[in-house]
Amino acid sequence: MLAQGDLPALALDPAAIRLLGWALAGYVVFLLAISIYASGKVENEADYVVAGRRLPLFLAWGTLIATWFGAATMFAAAGAAREEGLSGVILDPFACAGTLVLAGIFFARPLWKMGLYTMADFYRVKYGPAAELVGACIQVPAYFSWVALQYTALAKILELYFGLPLVAGILVVAAVTLVYTLIGGMWSVTLTDTVQIVIALVGLVVLAAAALSDPRLGDGDPLRGLAAVFTRVAESHPEHLRLLPANPSLAVFLGWLGAWATGLFGNIPGQDLQQRVFAAKSPNTAMQACILAGVLYLAFGMIPVTLGLASLVTHPNGTLDPVGFLAGEYLSTGMLVVFVIAVMSMVVSTATSAVLAPATILGHNILARIPGLAGNGLQRDRICVVLVSLGGIALAMWGKSLMTLLDVALSIQLVALFVPVVMGIYGRPRGQLAAVLSMLLGFGGWLVTFTIEQFAGSLPAGLFTTITTVPSDFWGLGCGILGFVLGQMLSPSPVAGRASGQAVMPGSR
């Protein structure tokens, strides 16, 4: 799960803007048509939340890669590669691709076999209702900044090209996203995701081919240009081809390891990832979809990284936004319009997943506990889609640093939720106290050390300096492990029936 960075200001003339407007209108109509078609497949909560557990491989991997491949993968990774080289893109695409592969190898099959709707269901089945509630209350708020980021990113496109005020753009984007997510749920999201990722990847490949054909690189041959990029960068900026920063201090090295840890493990408990595992038609399909999505994510994620490095060769005094700059430099007017639609496709596909994931947990695991709301799961989940959308709108209107909030949310998932997932699958939990203590101590340990990090400059040296040498994510993860061990020690006997792997619906406790 990734954020969207600032989108590029591509040079479009008035005629191109009119063409973009018509293309965008057609694009929205197309999405709504798919949603209406998808609504015919929705008869119950399982259809709405996990697509009836009927997704074939091409739809399962398509929605996985579309959810993860966002504008940040394209623009932020390219900018980081230009400025820092390969060491600046550890989190995305390297670690993020790795977590998909790890999910496929170690988690997809056992989680699919449990017949779950949400990751909070997992905590209930393996540990108990208290673990379910704590896990849900931790996870739902983590997604609101992600939703707000998508709304803001798309609204900025509308502001940039059509002069629509940002606030109005946020409302328009939220409304469109809400409508087609509300209508078809997971079926709608999956079908549109698959179409959108194809559009996005085609746009990216076209740009790469044009940029690498530059006379200063391939001279009309993009494959020769690809080889030239790494040869020329090795000559002029050899440090950019190092995965590990040169001569790192202990703090820098631990921060580097922290990026790997957050990327590889922080998203494993993510509802957006595992909801697609639950939706696959078989455990093998779930496994294969994750692995295939991870491999393809890395392959296509290396394209913007390569473009970032290429910009160092072709435009050494250029911009921090190499992809946007190169698009304006090499693409024709018509192709620029296609490229903008491709960018929007990436953000929209991520936005729908950002809305549906927390809405599912909120409805299925929290509101289902309220008398009068436990009966109609489909209606309850749709209400929660509206509630999450409204929360995302409110946070987007707030106008604060959403990127910071998102980074925090990802860290919280790692420190509070990863250990209970691993131990629930591969350990022998003795009771829900282990999971609850792991979640609370992991979050608490992270919160204390994260707060110290924020005020490190104004605190006396000594103990505080030592604490901040180790990233707060590692402190939190250590506390999470400690909490689980303590919980196991305080729960001497296994909980009967919790290890069966059969999902227990909220209303059937």
C-alpha positions in Angstrom: 0.0 0.0 0.0 1.6 3.3 -1.3 1.0 7.0 -1.3 0.7 9.3 -4.2 3.2 12.0 -4.6 2.7 15.4 -6.3 1.7 14.9 -9.9 3.5 16.5 -12.8 2.6 19.6 -14.6 2.5 18.3 -18.2 2.4 20.9 -21.0 -1.0 20.7 -22.6 -2.3 23.3 -25.0 -6.1 24.3 -25.0 -7.0 21.9 -27.7 -5.3 19.1 -25.8 -7.1 20.1 -22.7 -10.5 19.9 -24.5 -9.5 16.4 -25.8 -8.5 15.4 -22.3 -11.9 16.6 -21.0 -13.8 14.4 -23.5 -11.5 11.5 -22.8 -11.9 11.9 -19.1 -15.7 12.0 -19.4 -15.7 8.9 -21.5 -13.4 7.3 -18.9 -15.8 8.0 -16.1 -18.8 6.7 -18.1 -16.8 3.5 -18.8 -16.0 3.0 -15.1 -19.6 3.4 -14.2 -20.7 1.0 -16.9 -18.3 -1.6 -15.5 -19.7 -1.0 -12.0 -23.3 -1.5 -13.2 -22.3 -4.7 -14.8 -20.5 -5.8 -11.6 -23.6 -5.0 -9.5 -25.3 -7.9 -11.3 -22.8 -10.3 -9.6 -23.5 -8.9 -6.1 -26.2 -10.9 -4.2 -24.8 -11.1 -0.7 -22.0 -9.8 1.5 -19.5 -12.4 0.2 -20.0 -11.1 -3.3 -19.6 -7.5 -2.2 -16.5 -8.0 0.1 -14.6 -10.8 -1.5 -16.1 -11.1 -5.0 -17.8 -14.4 -4.0 -14.3 -16.0 -3.8 -14.4 -16.5 -7.5 -11.6 -14.4 -9.0 -9.5 -16.2 -11.6 -5.8 -15.7 -11.8 -5.8 -12.8 -14.3 -8.3 -10.8 -12.3 -6.6 -11.6 -9.0 -3.1 -10.5 -10.0 -4.6 -7.5 -12.0 -6.3 -6.1 -8.9 -3.3 -6.7 -6.7 -0.8 -4.9 -9.0 -3.3 -2.1 -9.7 -3.8 -1.5 -6.0 -0.1 -1.2 -5.4 1.1 0.5 -8.5 0.2 4.1 -7.9 1.4 7.5 -8.9 4.1 7.3 -6.1 5.6 4.2 -7.8 5.8 6.2 -11.0 6.7 9.7 -9.9 8.2 9.5 -6.4 10.4 6.4 -7.2 11.7 8.2 -10.3 12.6 11.3 -8.4 14.2 9.2 -5.6 16.3 7.3 -8.2 17.5 10.5 -9.7 18.5 12.0 -6.4 19.7 9.0 -4.4 20.0 6.1 -6.8 19.0 2.6 -6.1 19.4 3.1 -2.3 16.6 5.6 -2.4 14.0 3.2 -3.9 14.5 0.3 -1.4 10.9 0.8 -0.1 9.4 1.1 -3.5 9.6 -0.9 -5.7 12.1 -3.4 -4.2 10.6 -4.1 -0.8 7.0 -3.6 -1.9 7.5 -6.2 -4.7 9.1 -8.5 -2.1 6.2 -8.3 0.2 3.8 -9.6 -2.5 6.1 -12.5 -3.2 6.4 -13.3 0.6 2.6 -13.0 0.9 2.2 -15.6 -1.9 4.8 -18.0 -0.5 4.0 -17.9 3.2 0.6 -16.4 3.8 -1.8 -16.7 0.8 -2.7 -20.4 1.0 -3.3 -20.7 4.8 -5.2 -17.4 4.9 -7.4 -18.4 1.9 -8.3 -21.7 3.5 -9.7 -19.9 6.6 -12.6 -18.5 4.6 -12.2 -15.0 5.9 -13.7 -11.6 4.9 -11.2 -9.4 6.8 -7.9 -9.6 8.7 -9.9 -8.8 11.8 -11.7 -12.1 11.2 -8.3 -13.8 11.4 -7.6 -12.3 14.9 -11.1 -13.5 16.1 -10.7 -17.1 14.7 -7.1 -17.6 15.9 -7.3 -15.6 19.2 -10.7 -14.3 20.2 -13.2 -11.4 20.0 -11.1 -9.0 22.0 -8.2 -9.5 19.6 -10.6 -8.9 16.7 -11.8 -5.6 18.1 -8.4 -4.3 19.1 -7.0 -5.2 15.6 -9.9 -3.6 13.8 -9.7 -0.4 15.8 -6.0 -0.2 15.0 -6.3 -0.9 11.3 -9.4 1.1 10.2 -7.9 4.6 11.1 -4.7 3.6 9.3 -6.4 3.8 6.0 -8.0 7.2 6.2 -4.9 9.1 5.3 -4.4 6.7 2.3 -8.0 7.5 1.1 -7.4 11.3 1.6 -4.1 11.1 -0.5 -5.9 9.5 -3.5 -8.7 12.1 -3.4 -6.1 15.0 -3.2 -3.9 13.5 -6.0 -6.8 13.2 -8.4 -8.2 16.6 -7.4 -4.8 18.2 -8.2 -5.1 16.8 -11.7 -8.5 18.4 -12.2 -7.1 21.7 -10.7 -4.1 21.6 -12.9 -5.8 21.0 -16.3 -9.3 22.3 -15.8 -8.9 25.1 -13.2 -11.3 23.3 -10.8 -10.7 24.5 -7.2 -9.1 21.8 -5.1 -12.0 21.5 -2.7 -14.5 21.0 -5.5 -12.1 18.5 -7.1 -11.9 16.5 -3.9 -15.7 16.3 -3.8 -16.0 15.3 -7.4 -13.3 12.7 -7.2 -14.8 11.3 -3.9 -18.3 11.2 -5.5 -17.2 9.2 -8.6 -15.0 6.8 -6.6 -17.8 6.3 -4.1 -20.5 5.6 -6.7 -18.7 2.8 -8.5 -17.3 1.3 -5.3 -20.7 1.5 -3.7 -22.5 -0.2 -6.6 -20.3 -3.3 -7.2 -18.0 -3.6 -4.2 -15.1 -6.0 -4.8 -16.4 -7.1 -8.1 -16.5 -3.5 -9.4 -13.1 -2.7 -8.0 -11.5 -5.8 -9.4 -12.9 -5.4 -12.9 -11.9 -1.7 -13.2 -8.5 -2.4 -11.6 -7.6 -4.9 -14.3 -8.6 -2.5 -17.1 -6.9 0.4 -15.4 -3.5 -1.3 -14.8 -3.4 -2.3 -18.5 -3.9 1.4 -19.5 -1.4 2.6 -16.9 1.3 0.1 -17.9 0.9 0.8 -21.6 1.3 4.5 -21.0 4.4 3.9 -18.9 6.0 1.6 -21.5 5.3 4.1 -24.3 7.0 6.9 -22.3 10.0 4.6 -21.6 10.4 3.7 -25.2 10.3 7.3 -26.3 12.8 8.5 -23.6 15.3 5.7 -24.1 15.3 6.4 -27.9 16.9 9.8 -27.2 20.0 10.4 -29.4 22.0 10.7 -26.3 21.1 7.2 -25.3 19.7 4.7 -27.8 19.5 6.9 -30.9 16.2 5.5 -31.9 16.8 2.0 -30.2 15.2 1.8 -26.7 17.0 -1.4 -25.9 20.3 0.1 -26.7 19.3 3.2 -24.7 18.5 0.9 -21.7 22.0 -0.4 -21.6 23.5 3.0 -22.1 21.6 4.4 -19.1 23.4 2.1 -16.6 26.7 2.4 -18.4 26.7 6.2 -18.4 25.4 6.4 -14.8 28.1 4.0 -13.7 30.7 6.4 -15.2 29.2 9.7 -13.8 27.3 8.7 -10.7 28.6 5.2 -9.6 27.1 5.7 -6.1 23.6 5.7 -7.7 24.0 2.0 -8.5 24.6 1.0 -4.9 21.8 -0.6 -2.9 23.5 0.2 0.3 24.5 3.9 1.0 28.2 4.5 0.8 30.0 4.4 4.2 26.8 4.4 6.3 26.7 5.3 10.0 25.0 2.9 12.3 21.9 5.1 12.3 21.8 5.3 8.5 22.3 1.5 8.2 19.5 0.8 10.7 17.3 3.2 8.8 18.1 1.4 5.6 17.1 -1.9 7.3 14.0 -0.3 8.6 12.9 0.6 5.0 13.3 -3.0 4.1 11.4 -4.2 7.1 8.5 -1.8 6.7 8.2 -2.6 3.0 8.6 -6.4 3.3 6.5 -7.0 6.4 4.4 -3.9 7.2 1.9 -4.6 4.5 1.5 -8.3 5.2 -1.4 -7.6 7.6 -2.9 -5.1 5.2 -6.6 -5.6 4.4 -6.1 -4.3 0.9 -3.6 -7.0 0.1 -5.3 -9.9 1.9 -8.8 -9.0 0.7 -7.6 -10.0 -2.8 -6.2 -13.2 -1.4 -9.6 -14.0 0.1 -11.3 -13.2 -3.2 -9.2 -15.7 -5.3 -11.1 -18.8 -6.5 -8.6 -21.2 -4.9 -5.6 -21.2 -2.6 -3.3 -21.9 -5.5 -4.8 -19.0 -7.4 -4.2 -16.7 -4.4 -0.6 -17.9 -4.1 0.1 -17.5 -7.8 -1.6 -14.1 -8.0 0.6 -12.7 -5.3 3.9 -14.1 -6.7 3.0 -13.0 -10.2 2.0 -9.5 -9.1 5.2 -9.2 -7.1 7.4 -10.2 -10.0 5.5 -7.9 -12.5 5.5 -5.1 -9.9 9.2 -5.1 -9.7 9.6 -5.4 -13.5 7.3 -2.4 -14.2 8.5 -0.6 -11.1 12.0 -0.5 -12.5 10.8 1.5 -15.5 10.3 4.8 -13.6 13.6 4.0 -11.7 15.3 3.7 -15.0 13.7 6.9 -16.3 15.0 8.7 -13.2 18.5 7.5 -13.9 18.1 8.3 -17.6 17.2 11.9 -16.8 20.6 12.3 -15.1 22.2 11.5 -18.5 19.9 13.4 -20.9 19.0 16.3 -18.6 21.7 16.5 -15.8 20.4 20.0 -14.8 16.8 19.0 -15.0 13.9 18.5 -12.6 13.1 16.6 -9.5 10.1 15.2 -11.4 11.9 13.3 -14.1 8.8 11.3 -15.3 6.6 14.4 -15.7 9.5 16.3 -17.4 10.3 13.5 -19.8 6.6 13.0 -20.7 6.4 16.7 -21.6 9.7 16.4 -23.5 9.1 13.3 -25.6 5.4 12.6 -26.0 3.1 14.1 -28.7 0.0 16.0 -27.7 -2.2 12.9 -28.2 0.2 10.7 -26.3 0.3 13.2 -23.4 -3.5 13.0 -23.1 -3.2 9.2 -23.0 -0.4 9.5 -20.4 -2.5 11.7 -18.1 -5.4 9.2 -18.4 -3.0 6.5 -17.5 -1.8 8.4 -14.4 -5.4 8.9 -13.4 -6.1 5.2 -13.9 -3.3 4.4 -11.4 -4.6 6.7 -8.8 -8.3 5.7 -9.2 -7.5 2.0 -8.9 -5.6 2.7 -5.6 -8.4 5.0 -4.4 -11.1 2.4 -4.7 -9.0 -0.2 -2.7 -8.2 2.5 -0.1 -12.0 3.0 0.5 -13.2 -0.6 0.3 -10.5 -2.1 2.7 -11.3 -0.1 5.9 -15.0 -0.1 5.0 -15.1 -3.8 5.1 -13.4 -4.0 8.5 -15.6 -1.2 9.9 -18.8 -2.9 8.8 -18.0 -6.5 9.3 -16.0 -6.4 12.6 -17.0 -3.2 14.4 -20.5 -2.1 13.5 -21.7 -5.7 13.3 -21.4 -5.7 17.1 -24.1 -3.0 17.4 -27.7 -4.4 17.9 -29.8 -3.8 14.9 -26.8 -3.7 12.5 -25.7 -7.3 12.7 -28.4 -8.7 10.3 -27.9 -7.2 6.8 -24.2 -7.4 6.1 -24.4 -6.1 2.5 -26.3 -3.0 3.6 -24.0 -2.4 6.5 -20.9 -2.7 4.3 -22.3 -0.2 1.8 -23.0 2.3 4.6 -19.4 1.9 5.7 -18.2 2.7 2.2 -20.0 6.0 2.5 -18.6 6.6 6.0 -15.0 5.9 5.0 -15.4 8.2 1.9 -16.7 11.0 4.2 -13.7 10.5 6.5 -11.3 10.6 3.6 -12.9 13.9 2.4 -12.6 15.4 5.8 -8.9 14.5 6.1 -8.2 15.7 2.6 -9.9 19.1 3.4 -7.7 19.3 6.5 -4.8 20.0 4.2 -2.0 18.7 6.5 0.9 16.5 5.6 -0.9 13.3 4.6 2.3 11.7 3.5 3.5 11.8 7.1 0.2 10.3 8.3 0.5 7.5 5.8 4.0 6.7 6.8 2.8 6.5 10.4 -0.1 4.3 9.5 2.2 1.8 7.7 4.5 1.7 10.7 1.6 1.0 13.0 0.5 -2.0 10.9 4.0 -3.4 11.2 4.6 -3.0 14.9 1.0 -3.9 16.1 -0.3 -6.4 13.6 2.5 -8.4 12.0 3.5 -10.5 14.9 0.0 -11.8 15.7 -0.4 -12.7 12.0 2.8 -14.7 11.8 2.3 -16.5 15.1 -1.4 -17.1 14.4 -0.4 -19.0 11.2 2.9 -20.6 12.2 2.7 -20.6 16.0 0.5 -22.2 18.7 -1.5 -19.3 20.2 -2.7 -20.1 23.7 -5.3 -17.3 24.0 -6.2 -13.8 22.9 -4.1 -12.2 25.6 -1.0 -12.9 23.5 -2.4 -11.0 20.5 -3.9 -8.2 22.5 -0.7 -7.6 24.4 1.4 -7.8 21.2 -0.8 -5.2 19.5 -0.9 -2.8 22.5 2.7 -3.1 23.5 3.9 -3.0 19.9 1.9 0.2 19.3 2.9 1.7 22.7 6.6 1.0 22.2 6.5 2.5 18.8 4.6 5.5 19.9 7.0 6.4 22.7 10.1 6.0 20.6 8.5 7.8 17.6 7.6 10.7 19.8 11.2 10.9 21.1 12.4 10.9 17.4 10.2 13.9 16.7 11.7 15.9 19.5 15.2 14.5 19.4 16.8 17.8 18.6 15.5 19.5 21.7 16.2 16.6 24.1 19.4 16.1 26.1 22.0 13.8 24.6 22.7 10.4 26.1 19.9 8.0 26.5 17.7 9.8 24.0 20.5 9.7 21.4 20.9 6.0 21.9 17.2 5.4 21.6 16.9 7.3 18.3 19.8 5.4 16.8 17.4 2.5 16.5 14.3 3.3 14.3 11.0 3.4 16.2 9.7 0.6 13.9 12.3 -1.7 15.4 11.5 -0.7 19.0 7.8 -1.2 18.3 8.3 -4.6 16.6 10.5 -5.7 19.6 7.8 -4.7 22.0 5.2 -6.5 19.9 7.3 -9.7 20.1 7.7 -9.2 23.9 3.9 -8.7 24.3 3.2 -11.9 22.5 5.6 -13.9 24.6 4.2 -12.5 27.8 0.7 -13.2 26.7 1.6 -16.8 25.9 3.2 -17.2 29.4 0.1 -15.8 31.0 -2.3 -18.1 29.0 -1.2 -21.7 29.9 -3.7 -23.7 27.9 -4.6 -23.5 24.2 -8.0 -22.0 23.3 -10.3 -24.8 22.2 -11.6 -24.5 18.7 -9.4 -21.5 17.7 -7.0 -23.4 15.6 -9.5 -25.0 13.3 -9.2 -22.2 10.7 -12.9 -21.9 10.2 -14.2 -18.4 10.1 -16.7 -17.3 12.7 -19.1 -14.7 11.6 -19.6 -11.7 14.0 -23.1 -12.6 14.7 -22.4 -16.2 15.6 -20.1 -15.9 18.7 
